[in-house]
Amino acid sequence: MPATVTPPAPPTARAVPTALVATVVFLTAVAPLATDMYVTAFPTVEAEFRTSASAVQLTLTTFFAGMGLGQLVGGPFSDQRGRRLPLLAGTLLVVAASVVCALAPSIGVLTTARLVQGFAGGWVMVIARSVVVDLAHGAQLVRVLNVVMGIGGIAPVLGPLFGAAILGFGDWRTTFWVLAGLGVLMCVTAAVVVPESLPRDRRHAGGLRTFRLAARQVLGDRRFVGYVVTACAAFVGVFAYVATSPFVLQTMNGLSPTAYAIDFAANAGAMTVASLVAARLAGRVSTRRIILVGQGCMGIAGAGMLIGAIWFGMPLIVALIGFFVLMIGNGLVVTNGGALASSAVPAHPGTSSAVLGLVQWTTAGVTAPIAGLGGSDTAVPMAVLVLGGALVSLWGLLVLARPHTTGRTTS
């Protein structure tokens, strides 16, 4: 039989301090901030570098790729070396990459710097999430992760508004100077608040072989894989929305940039409220049941928008309601699916978070260009992705992550 990696069992769960939860929220907000604050500046970047829209969109794709890679590397590395020092190093790299973005003399340099910025952001995100998994278990883990996502939803609410405001008094480079300043604040906050949550006796020995064995155990758990599929398939719809909503709402339906930013903020707010409601229900209502409700919302949104896109050219009211319901469903599915995935393999919090993060952000990077295949005057590919993602997510929950039949209960 193959060798296994079996670290000591995690300690008994204790209450996670409010200050630490707030800090983790801040640390995990780097991705939506670095994405949403910057998207509004795409046209000015294209004009300044005299490049194509696809070249500018590539800076978003490389950021997502970096996010996935950073989580893949950062999770196992922190399993070996601990959480605190790698976390601080990641925040410093966020600062450095943001400064290079702000000073970029060409689209090529900007694209490369965005890759590094994404890598650092993913590194910070997975380690911050692993700190929570170290300290919380069971219903408490689900509750804390939902709070992190729910309050963290403020970032995408404020991101587009901040981006639009920054462009009012500065240019797209100012956005990255702001992100660099936030990176400095992240570093200081992490240094003051985040403890070392992984004692030496619970760390892995390290090395490629150890990571390979840990990843094999994680990926060999059917429930873990099922919950990863559940969460990441739902991510397809979300990033189809992020990639195409400017065209659907502004180009096809004539919304102004300010009106679009307000609607984007309202949808992010709906996701935030849904996540906070899910956090309140943790331990009272089956997490799987909450996920099912969210999947139903996403499926209804996808079906409605597909009908609207094919037969009616995507009327504004259909798009507005569809996106709103989609984000409510996302708030109920993604974090709960991720929490159940982590609960399925508690012996490997860093590796499981890395795998989940890699799949999520790779999904995001692949979804964005696919959603735009039809051009800027159709919403059919986006609606197909939303509906398809909801159905695959449902399959992941009901088939791959089906409960054991041995009498053991499932959250």
ChimeraX attribute file (.defattr): number of C-alpha atoms within 10 A of each C-alpha:
attribute: neighborCount
match mode: 1-to-1
recipient: residues
	/A:1	3
	/A:2	5
	/A:3	7
	/A:4	11
	/A:5	18
	/A:6	13
	/A:7	13
	/A:8	11
	/A:9	9
	/A:10	17
	/A:11	11
	/A:12	8
	/A:13	14
	/A:14	10
	/A:15	10
	/A:16	15
	/A:17	10
	/A:18	10
	/A:19	12
	/A:20	19
	/A:21	22
	/A:22	16
	/A:23	19
	/A:24	28
	/A:25	24
	/A:26	21
	/A:27	27
	/A:28	24
	/A:29	22
	/A:30	25
	/A:31	21
	/A:32	19
	/A:33	23
	/A:34	25
	/A:35	20
	/A:36	23
	/A:37	26
	/A:38	25
	/A:39	22
	/A:40	22
	/A:41	20
	/A:42	15
	/A:43	13
	/A:44	14
	/A:45	22
	/A:46	17
	/A:47	11
	/A:48	11
	/A:49	14
	/A:50	11
	/A:51	13
	/A:52	14
	/A:53	13
	/A:54	11
	/A:55	16
	/A:56	22
	/A:57	17
	/A:58	20
	/A:59	22
	/A:60	25
	/A:61	24
	/A:62	21
	/A:63	28
	/A:64	30
	/A:65	24
	/A:66	28
	/A:67	32
	/A:68	30
	/A:69	25
	/A:70	28
	/A:71	32
	/A:72	25
	/A:73	20
	/A:74	28
	/A:75	32
	/A:76	31
	/A:77	23
	/A:78	26
	/A:79	23
	/A:80	20
	/A:81	17
	/A:82	23
	/A:83	27
	/A:84	19
	/A:85	14
	/A:86	17
	/A:87	26
	/A:88	18
	/A:89	14
	/A:90	25
	/A:91	27
	/A:92	19
	/A:93	23
	/A:94	30
	/A:95	25
	/A:96	18
	/A:97	26
	/A:98	29
	/A:99	20
	/A:100	21
	/A:101	28
	/A:102	20
	/A:103	15
	/A:104	16
	/A:105	11
	/A:106	14
	/A:107	21
	/A:108	15
	/A:109	15
	/A:110	21
	/A:111	22
	/A:112	19
	/A:113	25
	/A:114	28
	/A:115	25
	/A:116	26
	/A:117	32
	/A:118	33
	/A:119	29
	/A:120	30
	/A:121	30
	/A:122	34
	/A:123	33
	/A:124	33
	/A:125	30
	/A:126	34
	/A:127	32
	/A:128	27
	/A:129	22
	/A:130	27
	/A:131	26
	/A:132	21
	/A:133	27
	/A:134	22
	/A:135	19
	/A:136	23
	/A:137	22
	/A:138	18
	/A:139	20
	/A:140	21
	/A:141	24
	/A:142	29
	/A:143	24
	/A:144	24
	/A:145	26
	/A:146	28
	/A:147	24
	/A:148	26
	/A:149	26
	/A:150	27
	/A:151	21
	/A:152	23
	/A:153	26
	/A:154	19
	/A:155	27
	/A:156	26
	/A:157	25
	/A:158	21
	/A:159	25
	/A:160	27
	/A:161	21
	/A:162	21
	/A:163	26
	/A:164	24
	/A:165	14
	/A:166	20
	/A:167	19
	/A:168	9
	/A:169	8
	/A:170	12
	/A:171	16
	/A:172	23
	/A:173	21
	/A:174	18
	/A:175	25
	/A:176	22
	/A:177	18
	/A:178	20
	/A:179	24
	/A:180	24
	/A:181	15
	/A:182	20
	/A:183	24
	/A:184	18
	/A:185	16
	/A:186	25
	/A:187	20
	/A:188	14
	/A:189	19
	/A:190	22
	/A:191	14
	/A:192	10
	/A:193	15
	/A:194	19
	/A:195	13
	/A:196	13
	/A:197	16
	/A:198	20
	/A:199	11
	/A:200	13
	/A:201	9
	/A:202	18
	/A:203	18
	/A:204	22
	/A:205	15
	/A:206	14
	/A:207	11
	/A:208	9
	/A:209	10
	/A:210	17
	/A:211	22
	/A:212	14
	/A:213	16
	/A:214	22
	/A:215	18
	/A:216	13
	/A:217	18
	/A:218	24
	/A:219	18
	/A:220	11
	/A:221	15
	/A:222	17
	/A:223	24
	/A:224	26
	/A:225	21
	/A:226	25
	/A:227	31
	/A:228	31
	/A:229	28
	/A:230	32
	/A:231	32
	/A:232	31
	/A:233	28
	/A:234	36
	/A:235	26
	/A:236	29
	/A:237	31
	/A:238	25
	/A:239	23
	/A:240	26
	/A:241	25
	/A:242	20
	/A:243	22
	/A:244	21
	/A:245	21
	/A:246	22
	/A:247	18
	/A:248	25
	/A:249	21
	/A:250	17
	/A:251	14
	/A:252	18
	/A:253	17
	/A:254	14
	/A:255	17
	/A:256	13
	/A:257	16
	/A:258	13
	/A:259	13
	/A:260	18
	/A:261	23
	/A:262	16
	/A:263	18
	/A:264	26
	/A:265	21
	/A:266	17
	/A:267	23
	/A:268	26
	/A:269	24
	/A:270	23
	/A:271	28
	/A:272	29
	/A:273	20
	/A:274	23
	/A:275	31
	/A:276	24
	/A:277	18
	/A:278	26
	/A:279	27
	/A:280	16
	/A:281	16
	/A:282	22
	/A:283	15
	/A:284	10
	/A:285	12
	/A:286	14
	/A:287	23
	/A:288	22
	/A:289	12
	/A:290	20
	/A:291	26
	/A:292	19
	/A:293	15
	/A:294	27
	/A:295	29
	/A:296	18
	/A:297	22
	/A:298	33
	/A:299	25
	/A:300	19
	/A:301	27
	/A:302	27
	/A:303	18
	/A:304	18
	/A:305	28
	/A:306	26
	/A:307	15
	/A:308	21
	/A:309	22
	/A:310	13
	/A:311	9
	/A:312	11
	/A:313	19
	/A:314	25
	/A:315	16
	/A:316	17
	/A:317	11
	/A:318	19
	/A:319	23
	/A:320	19
	/A:321	14
	/A:322	24
	/A:323	27
	/A:324	23
	/A:325	22
	/A:326	30
	/A:327	27
	/A:328	25
	/A:329	30
	/A:330	29
	/A:331	28
	/A:332	34
	/A:333	33
	/A:334	28
	/A:335	25
	/A:336	30
	/A:337	29
	/A:338	26
	/A:339	27
	/A:340	26
	/A:341	28
	/A:342	28
	/A:343	23
	/A:344	22
	/A:345	17
	/A:346	17
	/A:347	21
	/A:348	29
	/A:349	27
	/A:350	32
	/A:351	30
	/A:352	32
	/A:353	27
	/A:354	30
	/A:355	23
	/A:356	27
	/A:357	26
	/A:358	25
	/A:359	22
	/A:360	24
	/A:361	26
	/A:362	19
	/A:363	20
	/A:364	27
	/A:365	24
	/A:366	16
	/A:367	23
	/A:368	24
	/A:369	18
	/A:370	14
	/A:371	26
	/A:372	19
	/A:373	13
	/A:374	13
	/A:375	12
	/A:376	15
	/A:377	14
	/A:378	21
	/A:379	28
	/A:380	22
	/A:381	18
	/A:382	32
	/A:383	28
	/A:384	19
	/A:385	25
	/A:386	32
	/A:387	25
	/A:388	20
	/A:389	27
	/A:390	34
	/A:391	19
	/A:392	19
	/A:393	31
	/A:394	26
	/A:395	17
	/A:396	25
	/A:397	24
	/A:398	16
	/A:399	13
	/A:400	19
	/A:401	25
	/A:402	16
	/A:403	16
	/A:404	10
	/A:405	7
	/A:406	6
	/A:407	7
	/A:408	7
	/A:409	8
	/A:410	13
	/A:411	15
